[in-house]
Amino acid sequence: MRSFARTRTVAKLAAALTIAGSSIAGFTLLQPQNVSSSGIVRFGRAAVAVSRIVIDYKSTLRGIDPTSEQYLLLKSQVK
């Protein structure tokens, strides 16, 4: 039951970051300046990257005892 709550929390975080990134990207597209050099676009890309890392990290380590050797091994292998 506890891992379900964590999965739900990670999903909410990922959804919030995706919505924020999409909103920022949409706002940037409406601007007349060069989109590729905009700080807002770079921030959006960084937000997406962070959310992917968090989801990978949490899903890989889900359900494993934090005091076990397997946990430490998997923790070091998460990309």
Backbone bond lengths (Angstrom), bond angles and torsions (degrees), N, CA, C in turn:
res aa  C-N    CA-C-N  psi(-1)  N-CA   C-N-CA  omega(-1)  CA-C   N-CA-C  phi
1 M - - - 1.447 - - 1.524 110.76 -
2 R 1.329 115.42 -35.37 1.455 119.14 -178.50 1.527 111.54 -67.05
3 S 1.333 117.47 -38.40 1.459 120.24 179.88 1.523 110.76 -67.18
4 F 1.339 117.47 -30.28 1.458 120.59 176.27 1.527 110.42 -63.92
5 A 1.327 116.24 -40.59 1.461 120.35 179.03 1.524 110.37 -65.10
6 R 1.330 116.96 -39.72 1.463 120.21 177.74 1.516 110.92 -65.24
7 T 1.328 116.34 -43.55 1.455 120.52 179.16 1.520 110.45 -60.71
8 R 1.308 115.40 -40.58 1.462 119.96 178.77 1.524 111.19 -64.80
9 T 1.330 116.54 -40.90 1.456 121.11 178.99 1.526 110.22 -64.74
10 V 1.315 117.07 -43.68 1.463 120.82 178.82 1.529 110.10 -64.04
11 A 1.315 116.45 -40.88 1.463 120.08 178.98 1.533 110.98 -63.30
12 K 1.323 116.62 -40.46 1.461 119.89 178.31 1.526 110.88 -64.59
13 L 1.333 116.21 -42.15 1.461 120.56 178.40 1.521 110.62 -62.69
14 A 1.321 116.66 -45.14 1.461 120.71 179.55 1.527 110.87 -62.23
15 A 1.332 116.42 -41.78 1.461 120.08 178.99 1.525 111.00 -64.08
16 A 1.328 116.82 -42.60 1.462 120.30 -179.99 1.524 111.27 -64.21
17 L 1.328 116.75 -42.58 1.466 119.82 178.90 1.524 111.73 -66.85
18 T 1.323 116.48 -37.90 1.462 120.20 178.44 1.518 111.06 -65.68
19 I 1.318 116.30 -43.32 1.465 120.39 178.78 1.524 110.57 -64.34
20 A 1.329 116.39 -43.31 1.463 119.86 179.33 1.524 110.72 -63.99
21 G 1.313 116.58 -44.60 1.461 120.32 178.92 1.518 112.35 -63.37
22 S 1.322 116.62 -41.17 1.461 120.62 178.53 1.526 111.39 -65.77
23 S 1.314 115.89 -40.04 1.462 119.85 179.00 1.515 111.21 -64.73
24 I 1.309 116.13 -44.24 1.463 120.47 179.75 1.527 110.25 -64.84
25 A 1.331 116.58 -42.99 1.463 120.26 179.27 1.526 110.63 -63.41
26 G 1.328 116.79 -42.45 1.464 120.30 177.80 1.511 112.26 -62.58
27 F 1.306 117.19 -41.80 1.462 121.52 177.99 1.525 110.46 -63.05
28 T 1.319 116.03 -40.51 1.463 120.86 -179.23 1.514 111.28 -65.50
29 L 1.314 117.29 -38.18 1.461 120.35 -179.86 1.521 112.18 -64.43
30 L 1.318 117.30 -24.01 1.458 120.69 178.86 1.528 112.43 -81.02
31 Q 1.316 117.12 -11.83 1.452 121.37 -178.82 1.534 110.11 -82.76
32 P 1.327 118.17 144.87 1.461 121.02 -178.38 1.535 114.16 -77.54
33 Q 1.331 118.52 -8.33 1.463 121.12 -177.56 1.524 111.99 -77.34
34 N 1.305 116.01 174.07 1.459 122.32 178.52 1.526 109.30 -67.54
35 V 1.328 117.07 117.40 1.459 122.35 -173.88 1.525 111.77 -70.99
36 S 1.305 118.08 -36.66 1.461 120.19 -174.24 1.529 112.97 -67.37
37 S 1.317 118.42 -24.30 1.458 120.11 -178.81 1.529 112.43 -101.20
38 S 1.286 116.59 5.64 1.457 120.60 -177.16 1.524 111.45 -74.49
39 G 1.324 116.55 137.97 1.460 121.46 177.40 1.512 112.09 -65.23
40 I 1.314 116.47 -28.93 1.463 120.61 -179.64 1.531 110.16 -65.96
41 V 1.316 116.93 -41.39 1.461 120.33 179.12 1.516 109.81 -65.89
42 R 1.322 117.25 -42.36 1.462 120.39 177.95 1.517 110.91 -61.84
43 F 1.327 116.80 -40.01 1.462 120.43 177.31 1.525 110.65 -63.29
44 G 1.316 117.12 -41.99 1.465 121.26 178.56 1.518 111.81 -61.40
45 R 1.339 116.24 -42.81 1.460 120.08 177.93 1.524 110.85 -63.78
46 A 1.316 116.35 -40.82 1.468 120.05 179.02 1.527 110.48 -64.23
47 A 1.334 117.16 -40.24 1.469 121.13 179.18 1.525 110.87 -62.83
48 V 1.314 116.88 -40.91 1.463 120.54 178.13 1.523 110.30 -65.58
49 A 1.326 116.94 -42.29 1.466 120.54 179.22 1.524 111.13 -62.30
50 V 1.321 116.89 -43.30 1.465 120.90 179.28 1.523 110.61 -63.09
51 S 1.316 116.89 -43.13 1.470 119.00 -179.36 1.529 111.03 -64.71
52 R 1.332 117.77 -37.69 1.462 119.88 177.82 1.532 111.27 -65.81
53 I 1.319 116.41 -39.45 1.468 120.45 178.85 1.524 110.65 -64.69
54 V 1.324 116.75 -44.47 1.464 121.09 -179.27 1.526 110.59 -62.86
55 I 1.316 116.85 -44.32 1.460 120.50 -179.68 1.526 110.42 -63.56
56 D 1.334 117.27 -43.74 1.463 120.67 178.96 1.523 110.72 -62.93
57 Y 1.306 116.27 -46.16 1.466 121.96 -178.51 1.523 111.15 -60.61
58 K 1.324 115.94 -50.26 1.464 120.22 -177.20 1.526 111.93 -67.93
59 S 1.329 117.86 -39.42 1.461 119.25 -178.19 1.527 111.55 -71.73
60 T 1.336 117.50 -33.09 1.459 120.34 178.90 1.525 111.32 -68.76
61 L 1.313 116.79 -39.38 1.461 120.82 -175.08 1.529 113.89 -93.68
62 R 1.317 117.20 1.89 1.456 121.01 -178.22 1.523 111.57 -64.62
63 G 1.321 116.02 131.27 1.451 122.23 174.42 1.522 115.53 80.77
64 I 1.327 117.64 7.22 1.464 120.57 -179.47 1.524 108.94 -107.35
65 D 1.320 115.88 137.04 1.458 121.81 -179.31 1.538 109.98 -63.70
66 P 1.336 117.84 122.80 1.471 120.93 -177.37 1.528 114.46 -63.80
67 T 1.319 118.19 -14.25 1.465 119.84 -179.82 1.529 112.37 -96.14
68 S 1.316 117.80 -0.92 1.470 120.42 -176.84 1.528 111.64 -85.51
69 E 1.334 115.26 161.40 1.466 120.67 176.40 1.517 111.09 -68.34
70 Q 1.324 116.08 -35.34 1.468 120.56 179.36 1.527 110.36 -60.10
71 Y 1.321 117.00 -39.27 1.468 121.56 179.02 1.527 110.53 -61.11
72 L 1.322 116.17 -46.72 1.471 120.45 -179.83 1.529 111.27 -63.88
73 L 1.335 116.00 -39.99 1.454 120.05 179.18 1.528 110.66 -64.24
74 L 1.328 116.90 -48.48 1.461 120.39 -179.81 1.525 111.27 -65.15
75 K 1.309 116.45 -36.99 1.465 120.87 179.32 1.520 111.26 -60.71
76 S 1.321 116.40 -37.19 1.459 119.82 -179.78 1.542 111.86 -77.74
77 Q 1.333 117.74 -18.00 1.463 121.05 -178.05 1.525 113.30 -96.79
78 V 1.306 118.96 -9.32 1.462 121.31 -179.79 1.524 108.39 -64.32
79 K 1.330 115.74 128.82 1.475 120.32 -176.69 1.477 110.79 -95.52
